[in-house]
Amino acid sequence: MFLNIFCPPLAAGMACCPPLSCGRRGSPARIGLSAAFLHTVCRGFAYVAKKPYLCRLNNMKNYIPKYLTEKQNVIWLVCGTALFGEVFILLFQPFGSREWAPAGAAGDWIYLGVATAVVLVAMGIIAISRTIMYQYGKRHAIEYWQLAVWIFAEASAMSLVYTLVPALFMNVDRTFFSLLKEALLYTGCIMAIPYTVASMVFSLRDKERQLQLQRELPQADDSRPGNEMLHFCDERGELKMSMRSETLYYIESADNYVMIYYRTGGRVQHYMLRSSLRRIEDEFSQTTDLVRCHRSYIVNLQNVKLLQRTDEGLLLDFDTEGIGKLPVSKTYAPMVVERLMK
C-alpha cells in the first residue's frame, strides 16, 4: 500500500524482483532484498573507496575527518538513517513481517506503527552511540579502524533489536541465531547507503566551508610588515587553511591536533588541524611573530596587548572578548620577553 502510494515506479520494479526465502517453513515469500539493491550498496562503497578525500580506508591508521563527529552532522546522520530504515522496512518487509499484521488498510497502518516503533528503538541506539562518539571526538582523535569497530558495534546492537521483534512477537519458525544472521544483513543494508551518502555530503560541505573561509579573509596590504599570509598544512602536507597573520591570536595543542584561534567577520573562531605545535613552531617561529610561550601554546605576539606578571607567573592578554589570557612558562619566558621588546 505505502509503496504504491509514495513511489509507484519503485513498486512496479519491486514486483519484478525474484523472490527469496524468508525462512518461514512452508511459506516462501519475498524478503525484499533484491540483487539490484545490493548492487547499489556495493557501487556506493566503491565510489567512496575511489575518493581518498572522502574515506582513506586503504590506510586504517589515518584519522577520520573532524566533520564526521560534528554535532550538526551527527544529528543529520541519525535522522537520515532513521528515515531510510523506515522506508527500507516498509518496502522490503524483512522476515515476512507484513504477514504479522492483519490484512487490509487497517493492517497497513498497524504495520506502519510497528515498523516506526522498531526504527525508533534502533535509531535510539545510534543516537546514544553517536553522542558518545561526539564527546569522545572532542578530546581524542579517532582512527578509521576505531570508526569501523564502532559502526560494527552499532550494527550488532541494531541487529539484536531487529531479531528480537520477530523472535518474540511473530510466529517465525526459525532459530534465534539464524534470525540474527539475517538481521545483520538487513542492518548492513540499512546503514550502508545513508552512511555512505552522509559521508560524501559532509565532505563536500566541509570543502565549501573551507573555500568560504578563504573568501572571507581580509584583503590587507601585503607590503605592510607583519601582515604576511600564513599557510597551515596537516601532517601529510595538505594545505588546510590560510590566513593573514594579523587575524591569528594563538594556537593550542589538543592531543594529536592543534586548535587555531583567529578573527574573522569580527568574531573569534577556531579551527582544528591535524598537526603538532612542534611542527608549527619549526615552520613559523623564525620568520613570523609566532612564538612558543608554553608547552601547550604558540602565541602571535602581533596581537598581544599586555604582558602581566602575577603570582602565578607571566600572562599574555589580547584584550579581546572571547579570548582568555595565556600563561607563559618559565622555560619560554625569556624568549617571549625578548621578542616583545624588539
Backbone torsions as a table, in degrees:
resi	resn	phi	psi	omega
1	MET	NA	-54.9	-175.6
2	PHE	-65.7	-37.7	179.6
3	LEU	-65.7	-41.0	179.8
4	ASN	-66.3	-31.5	-178.5
5	ILE	-77.3	-49.0	-170.5
6	PHE	-87.3	-28.8	-176.1
7	CYS	-150.3	76.1	-179.1
8	PRO	-57.5	-42.1	-179.7
9	PRO	-61.9	-39.6	179.4
10	LEU	-69.6	-33.3	177.0
11	ALA	-63.7	-41.3	178.4
12	ALA	-65.0	-38.7	178.9
13	GLY	-67.0	-38.8	179.3
14	MET	-65.9	-31.4	179.6
15	ALA	-64.8	-23.4	-179.2
16	CYS	-90.1	-7.4	-176.9
17	CYS	-70.9	138.6	178.5
18	PRO	-66.2	135.6	-178.1
19	PRO	-71.5	150.0	173.0
20	LEU	-119.0	161.3	-177.9
21	SER	-75.3	133.4	178.0
22	CYS	-87.7	-8.0	176.8
23	GLY	95.5	-6.2	179.0
24	ARG	-83.4	125.6	-174.9
25	ARG	-63.3	131.3	176.9
26	GLY	73.5	4.2	-179.1
27	SER	-139.3	74.0	177.6
28	PRO	-67.8	140.2	179.2
29	ALA	-154.5	163.1	179.6
30	ARG	-77.5	126.0	176.3
31	ILE	-88.5	-8.9	169.9
32	GLY	91.2	0.2	-179.3
33	LEU	-94.1	93.1	-173.9
34	SER	-85.9	162.5	177.5
35	ALA	-63.9	-33.3	179.3
36	ALA	-63.3	-38.1	179.6
37	PHE	-66.1	-45.4	177.9
38	LEU	-61.6	-36.6	178.6
39	HIS	-63.7	-39.8	178.3
40	THR	-63.1	-43.4	179.2
41	VAL	-61.1	-45.8	-178.8
42	CYS	-64.4	-38.1	178.3
43	ARG	-65.7	-36.1	178.1
44	GLY	-64.0	-45.0	177.7
45	PHE	-65.5	-37.1	179.1
46	ALA	-64.8	-38.0	179.6
47	TYR	-64.0	-45.5	-180.0
48	VAL	-63.8	-39.5	-178.4
49	ALA	-63.2	-28.4	-179.7
50	LYS	-82.9	-8.0	-178.0
51	LYS	-110.1	93.6	-176.0
52	PRO	-63.6	-25.3	-179.4
53	TYR	-79.2	-10.1	175.8
54	LEU	-92.1	-43.6	-176.2
55	CYS	-159.8	115.1	-177.9
56	ARG	-96.1	68.3	-178.4
57	LEU	-72.8	-13.6	178.8
58	ASN	-72.6	-13.3	176.7
59	ASN	-136.1	93.5	-172.7
60	MET	-72.6	-3.2	177.2
61	LYS	-86.3	-7.7	177.2
62	ASN	-71.1	156.1	179.6
63	TYR	-94.0	144.0	-177.5
64	ILE	-69.4	152.3	177.1
65	PRO	-62.7	148.9	-177.1
66	LYS	-65.7	-26.7	-176.6
67	TYR	-66.3	-17.8	179.1
68	LEU	-71.5	-19.2	-180.0
69	THR	-114.3	11.2	176.2
70	GLU	-69.8	145.7	-172.9
71	LYS	-58.5	-48.5	-177.8
72	GLN	-63.0	-40.5	-179.9
73	ASN	-68.0	-35.7	177.2
74	VAL	-62.6	-41.7	179.3
75	ILE	-63.3	-44.3	178.9
76	TRP	-63.0	-38.9	-179.5
77	LEU	-64.4	-45.9	-179.4
78	VAL	-62.9	-47.3	-178.7
79	CYS	-65.6	-42.1	180.0
80	GLY	-64.7	-41.0	178.4
81	THR	-66.5	-38.0	177.6
82	ALA	-63.0	-45.1	179.6
83	LEU	-63.0	-44.5	180.0
84	PHE	-65.5	-39.4	178.2
85	GLY	-62.6	-39.7	177.6
86	GLU	-61.8	-48.4	180.0
87	VAL	-62.5	-41.4	-178.6
88	PHE	-60.0	-46.6	-178.5
89	ILE	-65.5	-39.6	179.9
90	LEU	-67.4	-35.1	-176.8
91	LEU	-80.1	-47.1	-169.8
92	PHE	-97.3	-15.5	174.8
93	GLN	45.8	64.4	-177.1
94	PRO	-61.4	150.6	-179.6
95	PHE	61.8	19.7	-175.7
96	GLY	61.8	33.9	-170.6
97	SER	-64.9	-24.4	-179.1
98	ARG	-64.2	-28.1	-179.4
99	GLU	-69.1	-15.6	-179.9
100	TRP	-72.2	-31.0	179.8
101	ALA	-90.2	156.0	179.0
102	PRO	-62.3	156.8	177.6
103	ALA	-74.2	160.0	177.6
104	GLY	97.2	-178.3	-176.3
105	ALA	-64.1	-39.6	179.9
106	ALA	-63.0	-40.7	177.9
107	GLY	-64.0	-34.4	177.4
108	ASP	-62.3	-41.9	179.8
109	TRP	-70.5	-35.3	175.6
110	ILE	-63.6	-43.0	179.3
111	TYR	-63.8	-38.3	176.8
112	LEU	-61.0	-42.8	179.9
113	GLY	-65.0	-42.4	179.0
114	VAL	-64.8	-44.8	179.5
115	ALA	-60.6	-40.7	179.7
116	THR	-64.8	-41.1	179.5
117	ALA	-63.4	-42.8	178.9
118	VAL	-62.7	-43.9	-179.5
119	VAL	-64.6	-40.5	-179.4
120	LEU	-63.6	-40.3	178.1
121	VAL	-64.6	-45.3	-179.4
122	ALA	-65.0	-40.7	179.8
123	MET	-70.8	-25.2	172.8
124	GLY	-62.8	-35.2	176.4
125	ILE	-62.9	-45.6	179.4
126	ILE	-64.9	-40.3	-179.4
127	ALA	-61.1	-44.6	178.3
128	ILE	-64.4	-44.1	-179.2
129	SER	-61.5	-45.2	-177.7
130	ARG	-72.1	-28.6	174.8
131	THR	-65.4	-42.9	176.5
132	ILE	-62.7	-43.3	178.8
133	MET	-62.9	-39.1	179.1
134	TYR	-61.8	-45.9	179.8
135	GLN	-67.5	-39.8	179.0
136	TYR	-66.9	-40.0	-178.1
137	GLY	-68.0	-20.0	177.8
138	LYS	-72.0	-19.6	-176.1
139	ARG	-116.8	-18.3	-176.7
140	HIS	-136.4	152.8	173.3
141	ALA	-83.4	135.2	-178.0
142	ILE	-104.2	126.5	178.9
143	GLU	-87.4	163.5	-176.6
144	TYR	-65.0	-36.1	179.4
145	TRP	-66.3	-33.3	176.4
146	GLN	-67.6	-39.6	177.3
147	LEU	-63.1	-40.4	179.6
148	ALA	-62.5	-43.9	178.2
149	VAL	-64.2	-39.2	-179.4
150	TRP	-62.8	-45.9	-179.6
151	ILE	-65.8	-39.0	177.8
152	PHE	-62.2	-39.5	177.7
153	ALA	-64.4	-40.6	176.2
154	GLU	-60.9	-45.9	-179.5
155	ALA	-62.8	-38.7	-179.9
156	SER	-66.1	-42.8	179.9
157	ALA	-65.5	-42.1	177.9
158	MET	-65.7	-35.8	179.6
159	SER	-63.6	-35.8	177.1
160	LEU	-62.0	-39.6	177.8
161	VAL	-63.9	-48.4	-179.0
162	TYR	-66.4	-22.2	178.2
163	THR	-82.9	-39.8	-176.4
164	LEU	-66.9	-32.9	-178.8
165	VAL	-61.2	-56.1	178.1
166	PRO	-68.1	-30.3	-178.2
167	ALA	-69.3	-34.5	-175.4
168	LEU	-98.1	-31.7	-170.5
169	PHE	-114.9	-9.1	-178.2
170	MET	-119.9	149.7	-179.9
171	ASN	-83.8	73.9	-178.5
172	VAL	-108.6	117.6	-176.5
173	ASP	-87.1	69.5	-179.6
174	ARG	-144.4	158.1	179.1
175	THR	-75.2	159.6	-179.5
176	PHE	-61.1	-41.4	-175.6
177	PHE	-73.0	-30.3	175.1
178	SER	-69.1	-37.1	174.5
179	LEU	-65.5	-40.6	-179.7
180	LEU	-64.2	-40.1	178.8
181	LYS	-61.4	-44.2	178.6
182	GLU	-68.7	-35.8	178.6
183	ALA	-64.1	-36.1	176.5
184	LEU	-61.5	-37.8	177.9
185	LEU	-65.1	-46.5	178.8
186	TYR	-62.2	-44.8	-178.3
187	THR	-63.1	-40.2	176.6
188	GLY	-58.9	-41.2	178.5
189	CYS	-68.7	-40.2	179.8
190	ILE	-63.5	-36.7	-176.7
191	MET	-87.6	-27.3	-171.6
192	ALA	-62.9	-51.4	-174.6
193	ILE	-67.8	-52.8	179.8
194	PRO	-62.5	-35.6	179.1
195	TYR	-66.9	-41.6	-179.6
196	THR	-66.9	-47.6	-179.8
197	VAL	-63.0	-42.5	-179.8
198	ALA	-62.0	-40.3	179.3
199	SER	-61.9	-41.7	179.7
200	MET	-66.7	-44.1	-179.6
201	VAL	-64.6	-44.7	-179.7
202	PHE	-62.7	-38.4	179.5
203	SER	-64.9	-44.6	179.5
204	LEU	-64.3	-40.4	178.6
205	ARG	-64.9	-37.2	178.1
206	ASP	-66.0	-40.1	176.6
207	LYS	-61.8	-44.6	179.8
208	GLU	-63.9	-37.5	179.6
209	ARG	-64.6	-39.8	178.1
210	GLN	-66.7	-39.0	177.2
211	LEU	-65.2	-40.6	178.1
212	GLN	-63.6	-38.1	177.6
213	LEU	-61.8	-40.4	177.9
214	GLN	-63.4	-39.1	-179.2
215	ARG	-70.1	-25.8	-178.3
216	GLU	-84.3	-5.1	179.5
217	LEU	-61.6	135.5	-179.4
218	PRO	-62.7	138.7	178.3
219	GLN	-86.3	90.2	-177.3
220	ALA	-102.1	166.5	-179.1
221	ASP	-78.0	116.7	-179.1
222	ASP	-63.8	-24.4	-176.5
223	SER	-77.6	-13.3	-179.1
224	ARG	-73.0	129.4	-179.3
225	PRO	-59.3	142.7	176.8
226	GLY	73.4	17.6	179.8
227	ASN	-125.5	35.7	-178.8
228	GLU	-77.1	163.9	175.7
229	MET	-79.2	135.3	175.3
230	LEU	-107.9	125.1	-177.7
231	HIS	-111.1	120.7	-177.6
232	PHE	-107.2	125.1	178.5
233	CYS	-114.6	154.0	177.0
234	ASP	-81.4	-174.8	-175.1
235	GLU	-67.2	-16.3	176.8
236	ARG	-92.0	1.4	179.1
237	GLY	86.0	8.5	179.2
238	GLU	-84.1	129.9	178.9
239	LEU	-67.1	124.7	-178.5
240	LYS	-113.2	-27.8	-174.2
241	MET	-161.9	141.8	174.7
242	SER	-133.1	143.6	179.9
243	MET	-155.5	159.7	172.4
244	ARG	-71.2	142.1	-176.3
245	SER	-62.2	-29.7	-178.1
246	GLU	-70.6	-14.7	179.2
247	THR	-90.6	-10.6	-176.3
248	LEU	-89.1	134.3	176.6
249	TYR	-98.6	-63.9	180.0
250	TYR	-159.5	171.3	-180.0
251	ILE	-128.4	131.5	-175.7
252	GLU	-116.9	139.4	176.5
253	SER	-75.2	137.5	179.1
254	ALA	-140.7	80.0	-176.7
255	ASP	57.6	-117.6	-179.5
256	ASN	-88.0	6.7	179.5
257	TYR	-121.3	171.9	167.7
258	VAL	-128.6	146.1	176.5
259	MET	-103.9	121.2	-179.1
260	ILE	-99.6	118.6	179.9
261	TYR	-102.3	126.5	-174.5
262	TYR	-147.4	172.7	-179.0
263	ARG	-113.7	131.7	174.6
264	THR	-150.9	136.6	-178.8
265	GLY	60.4	28.1	179.9
266	GLY	78.3	6.0	-179.2
267	ARG	-124.1	152.9	176.7
268	VAL	-85.6	126.1	179.3
269	GLN	-123.0	168.4	174.7
270	HIS	-140.1	152.4	-178.3
271	TYR	-135.5	131.8	-179.7
272	MET	-93.8	128.6	-177.0
273	LEU	-126.1	136.2	176.8
274	ARG	-77.7	93.7	-178.4
275	SER	-165.6	-168.6	-179.9
276	SER	-136.4	156.6	177.4
277	LEU	-63.3	-36.6	179.6
278	ARG	-60.2	-43.3	179.9
279	ARG	-64.2	-43.2	-179.0
280	ILE	-69.7	-39.2	178.3
281	GLU	-61.2	-45.2	-179.7
282	ASP	-63.6	-30.8	-175.4
283	GLU	-83.7	-34.7	-169.8
284	PHE	-115.6	-19.6	-169.1
285	SER	-63.9	-29.7	-176.6
286	GLN	-85.6	-19.5	-173.3
287	THR	-117.8	-6.8	-178.2
288	THR	-132.8	-176.1	178.0
289	ASP	-87.8	11.5	177.6
290	LEU	-80.0	124.9	-175.1
291	VAL	-134.7	139.2	174.9
292	ARG	-74.5	123.0	-179.9
293	CYS	-114.8	-10.1	-175.6
294	HIS	-162.4	160.3	178.3
295	ARG	-62.3	-18.6	-178.0
296	SER	-112.2	0.5	-173.8
297	TYR	-139.2	145.0	164.0
298	ILE	-121.6	128.0	-174.4
299	VAL	-111.3	147.3	172.9
300	ASN	-94.5	102.7	-176.0
301	LEU	-61.7	-18.9	-179.4
302	GLN	-61.9	-28.2	-177.4
303	ASN	-106.3	4.6	177.7
304	VAL	-76.9	126.8	-178.8
305	LYS	-100.6	-24.0	-174.0
306	LEU	-151.9	134.6	170.5
307	LEU	-109.5	118.4	-172.1
308	GLN	-121.8	134.3	176.7
309	ARG	-100.1	125.2	-179.9
310	THR	-125.5	-179.0	178.1
311	ASP	-64.2	-28.8	179.4
312	GLU	-83.7	-11.4	-178.9
313	GLY	126.3	-163.5	-179.1
314	LEU	-79.3	142.2	176.9
315	LEU	-129.3	140.9	176.9
316	LEU	-103.8	127.3	-176.6
317	ASP	-116.2	129.0	179.3
318	PHE	-94.2	-9.2	-178.2
319	ASP	51.9	44.8	-178.7
320	THR	-133.2	132.5	178.7
321	GLU	-64.8	132.3	-179.7
322	GLY	94.9	-6.8	179.2
323	ILE	-120.7	120.5	179.0
324	GLY	-83.8	178.0	178.1
325	LYS	-80.1	142.4	-179.1
326	LEU	-103.1	137.5	177.5
327	PRO	-79.0	151.0	174.9
328	VAL	-116.0	116.7	-178.6
329	SER	-76.8	160.4	-177.8
330	LYS	-62.4	-31.2	-179.0
331	THR	-63.6	-39.4	-174.4
332	TYR	-101.7	-4.5	-176.2
333	ALA	-58.8	-46.0	-179.4
334	PRO	-60.0	-41.3	-179.7
335	MET	-68.1	-40.8	179.1
336	VAL	-63.3	-46.2	179.9
337	VAL	-62.6	-42.3	179.1
338	GLU	-61.7	-43.5	-179.8
339	ARG	-68.5	-34.0	178.5
340	LEU	-69.9	-30.1	-176.8
341	MET	-81.9	-8.5	-180.0
342	LYS	-74.3	NA	NA
